[in-house]
Amino acid sequence: MLPTSDYNFWHRDSFLLGADSLHLEKFGMTKCGPNDGSYLFCSFVFMHFITKGEGIFCVDGKKFDAGRGTAMFFFPGQRVHYYNKGEQPWEYFWGKICGTAVDTSLKLMGVSVKHPLIHISDIDSLEMRIRKIFRNLQSYPEEPFVPYASGWELLSSIHMTRNDNSSLGVSIPLIDQARSFIENTTPKLPNVSELAQKLGVSRVTLYRLFREHVGCTPSEYLDKILYDRACDLLSDPAFSIKEIADLCGLSPQYFCNWFRRLSGVSPIRFRKKKAP
């Protein structure tokens, strides 16, 4: 279902080709109504910049919170479901970005399939620049160079107004450090506070980085790692349930309740289903 309140866009098929081309083929602005949402299968790079409201992007099964000041990129082959929260409908600009320089430009910005979000620090400035881009596209529909100038200006504006903590040089190494620390800590995994302390960041920053670059909260990621470990151990009949609980750093009773909550079955039931 497409957003119904207001849907305004510009479109032009581009005809220029070059070794380092980058241009906007479509560009628009949408004001959502209550509970609006949409499904999209991408065959191109697509950008959304949220100027108002709160909502959720689901990309290949991963959920990302997106509110005012979030720039989100979708990539070819991705299945996207996005919907706003009814009490705070989205308003956003969107654009189809094409050209041989798109991949390289996004890589320089730190944007990729695994890291599709950018948080903007100077939101008003970026919104003003994007509105100017939209006006130029609408005012000069036959000018062949405007889509190319607008494409470069869009990505440059997003990059210049982004939150420094979203940059490739800060957030991705921190996430890599967090993952390495979690995956190499045995038997008991750290809790969220211990992980934040180890990395030298606040719990709030850690939460935001995980939501932005991993698509889940730190607690959800810790549960996933521990659950994978538990499943591997349950597949080995040499370990008792008590031994597996100990290896996971949990009491036997807590382990059984926790495992049932995540899997829907008890550890014993899971083991029997996996037995040859």
N, C-alpha and C positions, 0 to 999 in steps of 0.2 A: 504494500500500500504506500503510495507516494504521499508526502506531506501535502495537506490540502489548503492551509491558510493562505499562503502566498508563495508563488513559484515563478521566479523571474530569471531568465538566463539569456546568454549570448552564445552563438555558435557560428563557426566558419571552418570549412575544410581548407587546410593550408596547402600551398602548392610549392613552397620553397624547400629545397633539400640542401643539406650541407654536412660537412664532416663533424661539426659540433653543434648541431641544431637543437633547439629547445623552444617549444612554443605551447601556447594554450589553444586547445581546439574547442573546448567548451568552458564556460565560466558562468556561475550563477549565484543567486542568493535565495535562501529558503527560510520562511517563517513557519514553523510547525504549529499544528493545532494540538489540542490535548491528546495524548496517547498515540500520536502519529509514529510511524516507523516504516522501514523499508528493507527489502532484501536485494542484494546485489551480487552478481558474479562478475568479477573484474576481468577484463581482457586488456587493461591498460592501467597506468598509474593515475590514481584519483586522490585528490586532496580535499579535506574538510577543515575549516577553521571556525570554531564555535565562538560566537560573540555574545550569546545569551543562553541561559538555561542549563539544565543538567540532563545527562542521558548515558546510555550504554552502547558501546560498540562490541559486537561479538564477531571475531575474525577467526575463522577455522577452529571454532570451539573455545577460543580464549576471550575472556571478557575484559574490557577496558572502560573505566569510568572516564567520562569526557564532559567537562563543563567549560564555562567561559575561559578563554585563553588557551584552549587545547587545539593544536594542529595535528591532524591524523592523516596518515598516508596509507592507501590500499595498493596492492600490487597484483599484476596479472596472475590469474589462476586462483585467487583467494575468493572464498565465499564469505560475504559480509551480511550481518543482520544488525541494524542499528535502530534504536528507539529512544525517544526522550521520556523523561519522567513527567507525568501528567501535570503536576502542580507547577513545574518550571519548564515550559516548552522551549525547545531549542530555537535559536536563530543562528544560521551559519552560512558562510560562503563555501562554495565547492568548485572544483576545477578539474578538468581532464588535461593532464600534462603529457605531451608527446615529444619525441625527438631522440636523436642518438646520444645526447648528452645528459639525459634524465638520470640514468643509473649512476654515472660518475658524480653528478651534482648532489644527488641525495646521499651518496656514500660520504662525500666531503662534509655533509651536514650531520652525519652520524645517524641517518635514517636507513632502516632496512626492514626486511620482513619480520625479523625478530624484535626490532626496536622501532615501531611505527609511530610513536607519539613524540611530540615536542611540546613542552610547556613554555608559553610566552610570558615574559616578564613585563614588557611594555605593550600591554594589550591595546590600549587606545591608539598608540602610534601605528601598530600593525593594522588595526581596523581602518584607520584613516588612509593608509597606503593602499590597502586592498580595495576600498571604495573608489579611490582614484583610478586604479587599474580597471575596475568594472566600468566606470564612466568613460574611460578612453576607448575600451572595446566597443561600447555601445555608440559612442559619438563618431567613431571612424571605422564603420563596418567594412569599408572597401579598401582600407589602407593595408597593404600586404605585410608591412613590417611591424605593425602594432601587436599582433599575437606573439611575435618573437621577443620584442622588447618587454612585453608584459610577462612572458614566462620567466625570463631571467630576473625581472624586477620582483616577481612574486617570491621566488625561492630566496633571493638575496634579502628581501624584507623579513621573511620568516627567520632566516639565519641571524640577522642583525638584532632582532628583537626578542630572541629566545632567552629563556632562563639559563644562566651559565651552568647550573647544576644539571641541566639536561644534555650538556655537551658531550661529545664522544670522548673527550679527554678526561672526564670526571666520572660520569655515572656508569659507563660500561665496565671499566676496570674494577669499580667497587662491586658491581654485581658479580663479576668473575671471581673476585676475592671471596665474596660471600658464598658462592656456590662451591668453590674449592674448600673453604673452611668447613662447610656443612658436610660435604661428601667425604671428607677425609677425617672427620671426627667420629671416633667410636669408643665405647659402644653407645654412650648417651649423647644425643644431639644437643646442641645449645638451644636455649630458648631465645625468643626475639630480643629480649633485653641484653642477653649475653652476646648475641650476634651484633647488635648495634654498638655495644661497647667495644667489641673486638675491632670493628671497622672504624670506630671513631666518629660515628654519626648518631643523630637522634633517632628514636623509634619512628617519629613522623617521617623523617627523610628516608629511612629504610623502607617504610611502608610505600611511600610514593615511588621510590626507585623500582621496587618489585612490581608494583602495579603497572608502571610505565614500560619496563623492559622485559618482564617475565610473564605478565598477564595474570598474576595472582598475588595474594598477600604473602608476607614472610611465613606466617603460621601455616597457610595452605601448602607452601612449598616444603616446609619442614615435615608436615604430615605425609606429603607424597614420597619424600626420600625415605622416611621411616617405614612407610607402608610397603614400598618396594623391597626394602631390606627384610621386612617381616615375611613377605611372600616368598622370597628366595629361601629363607630359613625354614619356613613351613614345608617347602618342597623337599627338604632333606630329612628323612625319618630318623636320622641320628640324633636330632635335637628334640628334647621334650618342650612342651608349651612353656613350662617354667623357665627353662634355659633360654628359650627365644625371648621371653619377656625380659629376662636379665640382660641379654645381649642388646635389647632395644632400650635399656635403661628405664624400664617400667615395672611396676608390680604386676604379678600375674592377673589379678582381678581387673586392674585398670587396663592392662594390655588387651584382655578379652573384650571388655566393653568398647574400648577404642577401636579395635579391629572390626568388631561387628558394626559399629557406626559407619565406618568407611566402606566396608565391603558388602554389608547386608547379611553376612553369615558369620558364625563363630569361627575361631581359628581351627577347631577340630573339624567342623564341617568343611571348611576350605581345604584342609589337608586331605580329607577323604575324597573330595571331588578331584583333587590333583593326583591321587594315588593311581598307579598304572593298573 
